[in-house]
Amino acid sequence: MVVGCLEITLRIPEAHSLKEKRSVVRRCIDRTKNKFDVAVAEVGLNDVHQTAQIGIAAVANDHSFVNSVLDKVVAFIEDDLLGRAEVESKRMELIHF
């Protein structure tokens, strides 16, 4: 079993309130869950207006499949948020059990 964990930090320059930030983050999370079979949640920086941390997890039996899915998730998020937010950093880890 391979568990892939991905942490993405987003910069949302147009968010001047938590409500504006949450609308961008919620849309990103919902669209990512619907497109890919992964778990997604906001995992940090909850009270910062212009920055968000999103955690994504995928589980499968093949290392390359998990890596591929998480790479596609990053590309999708970068494209989906174009003009509203940008990926500031990303960190991926694959754990073998």
matplotlib code that plots the C-alpha trace (Angstrom):
import matplotlib.pyplot as plt

x = [0.0, 1.2, -0.1, 0.6, 0.4, 0.5, 0.5, -0.1, 0.2, -1.9, -1.5, -4.8, -3.9, -7.5, -8.9, -9.4, -11.5, -11.8, -15.1, -13.4, -10.6, -13.0, -14.9, -11.8, -10.5, -13.9, -14.3, -10.8, -11.4, -14.8, -13.6, -10.5, -12.6, -15.0, -12.4, -10.0, -10.7, -8.6, -9.2, -8.8, -9.1, -7.9, -5.2, -3.6, -3.4, -7.1, -7.1, -4.8, -6.7, -4.4, -2.8, -4.2, -2.8, -4.6, -3.8, -4.5, -4.2, -4.3, -4.0, -3.3, -1.1, 1.3, 3.9, 3.9, 0.1, -0.1, 2.7, 1.0, -2.4, -0.8, 1.1, -2.2, -3.9, -1.2, -1.5, -5.3, -5.2, -2.7, -4.9, -8.2, -7.0, -5.5, -6.2, -7.7, -4.8, -1.3, 0.5, 3.2, 4.7, 4.0, 5.4, 4.7, 5.6, 4.9, 4.8, 5.0, 3.3]
y = [0.0, 3.5, 6.6, 9.9, 13.2, 16.6, 19.9, 23.0, 26.6, 29.0, 32.8, 34.6, 38.3, 39.5, 38.1, 40.9, 38.9, 35.3, 35.0, 35.9, 33.4, 30.6, 31.0, 30.5, 27.6, 25.9, 26.0, 24.6, 21.8, 20.9, 20.8, 18.8, 16.2, 15.9, 15.5, 13.1, 10.3, 12.0, 13.4, 17.2, 19.6, 23.0, 22.0, 25.2, 29.0, 29.2, 32.7, 34.3, 36.3, 35.8, 32.5, 28.9, 25.4, 22.5, 18.9, 16.1, 12.4, 9.5, 5.7, 3.0, -0.1, 1.4, 4.1, 5.5, 5.7, 7.7, 10.0, 10.6, 11.4, 13.9, 15.5, 15.9, 17.3, 20.0, 20.9, 21.0, 23.3, 25.6, 25.9, 26.1, 28.9, 31.0, 34.6, 34.0, 32.4, 31.0, 28.0, 29.4, 26.1, 22.4, 19.4, 15.8, 12.6, 9.0, 6.5, 2.7, 0.3]
z = [0.0, -0.9, 0.7, -1.0, 0.9, -0.7, 1.0, -1.1, 0.1, -1.8, -2.1, -2.6, -3.1, -3.8, -0.5, 1.9, 4.3, 5.5, 3.6, 0.3, 1.1, 2.0, -1.2, -3.3, -1.1, -0.9, -4.7, -5.1, -2.6, -4.1, -7.7, -6.8, -4.9, -7.8, -10.5, -8.6, -6.1, -3.4, 0.1, 0.3, 3.3, 4.4, 6.9, 8.1, 8.1, 8.8, 10.1, 7.5, 4.9, 1.9, 2.4, 2.7, 3.2, 1.5, 2.3, -0.3, 0.3, -2.2, -1.5, -4.0, -4.4, -7.0, -6.3, -9.8, -9.9, -6.6, -7.8, -11.1, -9.5, -7.1, -10.0, -12.0, -8.9, -8.6, -12.4, -12.1, -9.0, -10.7, -13.8, -11.9, -9.7, -12.5, -11.8, -8.3, -6.5, -7.1, -5.7, -3.4, -2.4, -2.6, -0.7, -1.6, 0.3, -0.6, 2.3, 1.7, 4.1]

ax = plt.figure().add_subplot(projection="3d")
ax.plot(x, y, z, "-o")
ax.set_aspect("equal")
plt.show()
